């Protein structure tokens, strides 16, 4: 290990570079990506509504599971990015907007379960 302070400073910058990311816009992007799952949900609901005796049967369970996992990942990433934006002062307004959108969307998703 070198005793040169410039080398140590550069190594510290490389380690902490994620702190300088714009976490607020990242959180808002994740929230909007999660909300885009609405269109896929509507498409799956529309595909499930077939007249009886149609004969064209498609198993939608794998698609529903994949969509649920994708929603879980994007909502979790949005919440984590919002918390990071709030704590690191990197876009508090967009982080708050992202949290509002995510809470509304999760509330809508979980409304029928309870």
C-alpha positions in Angstrom: 0.0 0.0 0.0 1.3 3.4 -1.0 1.7 6.2 1.5 1.0 8.8 -1.2 -2.1 10.8 -0.1 -3.3 11.3 -3.7 -3.5 7.5 -4.3 -5.4 7.1 -1.1 -7.8 9.9 -2.1 -8.4 8.4 -5.5 -9.1 5.0 -3.9 -11.6 6.6 -1.6 -13.3 8.3 -4.5 -13.7 5.0 -6.3 -15.1 3.4 -3.2 -17.7 6.2 -2.6 -18.7 7.0 -6.1 -22.2 5.6 -5.6 -22.9 8.3 -3.1 -22.7 10.9 -5.8 -25.4 9.2 -8.0 -28.7 11.1 -8.5 -30.8 8.9 -6.2 -33.9 11.0 -6.4 -34.4 10.6 -10.2 -33.4 7.0 -10.0 -36.1 6.4 -7.4 -38.6 8.3 -9.6 -37.6 6.2 -12.6 -38.1 3.0 -10.6 -41.5 4.2 -9.5 -42.5 4.9 -13.1 -41.2 1.6 -14.2 -43.2 -0.1 -11.6 -46.3 1.8 -12.6 -45.8 0.6 -16.2 -46.6 -2.9 -14.9 -50.2 -1.7 -14.9 -50.4 -2.2 -18.6 -49.2 -5.7 -18.3 -51.7 -6.4 -15.6 -54.5 -5.1 -17.7 -53.3 -7.3 -20.6 -53.2 -10.4 -18.4 -56.7 -9.6 -17.1 -57.9 -9.2 -20.6 -56.3 -12.4 -21.7 -57.9 -14.3 -18.8 -61.4 -13.1 -19.8 -62.4 -15.5 -22.5 -65.8 -16.8 -23.2 -66.4 -20.3 -21.9 -65.8 -23.0 -24.5 -63.5 -20.9 -26.6 -60.9 -23.7 -26.8 -57.9 -21.4 -26.8 -56.6 -22.0 -23.3 -53.3 -20.3 -22.2 -51.9 -20.9 -18.8 -51.3 -17.4 -17.4 -49.8 -18.5 -14.1 -46.1 -18.2 -15.1 -46.8 -14.7 -16.5 -48.5 -13.6 -13.3 -45.6 -14.9 -11.2 -43.0 -13.2 -13.4 -44.9 -9.9 -13.3 -45.2 -10.2 -9.5 -41.5 -10.8 -9.1 -40.7 -7.8 -11.4 -43.1 -5.6 -9.4 -41.4 -6.7 -6.2 -37.9 -5.9 -7.5 -38.9 -2.5 -8.9 -40.8 -1.4 -5.9 -38.0 -2.5 -3.6 -35.4 -0.7 -5.7 -37.6 2.4 -5.7 -38.0 2.4 -2.0 -34.2 1.8 -1.4 -33.3 4.6 -3.9 -35.8 6.9 -2.2 -34.3 6.3 1.2 -30.8 6.8 -0.2 -31.8 10.1 -1.9 -33.4 11.3 1.3 -30.4 10.4 3.5 -27.7 11.6 1.1 -29.5 14.8 0.0 -29.5 13.8 -3.6 -33.0 14.7 -4.8 -35.3 14.8 -1.9 -38.3 16.2 -3.9 -38.2 13.5 -6.5 -37.6 10.9 -3.8 -40.7 12.1 -2.0 -42.7 12.0 -5.2 -41.4 8.5 -5.9 -42.5 7.3 -2.5 -45.9 8.7 -2.9 -46.3 7.0 -6.3 -45.0 3.7 -4.9 -47.2 3.8 -1.9 -50.3 4.5 -4.0 -49.4 1.7 -6.4 -48.6 -0.9 -3.6 -51.9 0.1 -2.0 -53.8 -0.5 -5.2 -52.1 -3.9 -5.7 -52.7 -5.0 -2.2 -56.3 -3.6 -2.0 -58.0 -6.8 -3.1 -55.9 -9.1 -0.8 -57.2 -7.7 2.4 
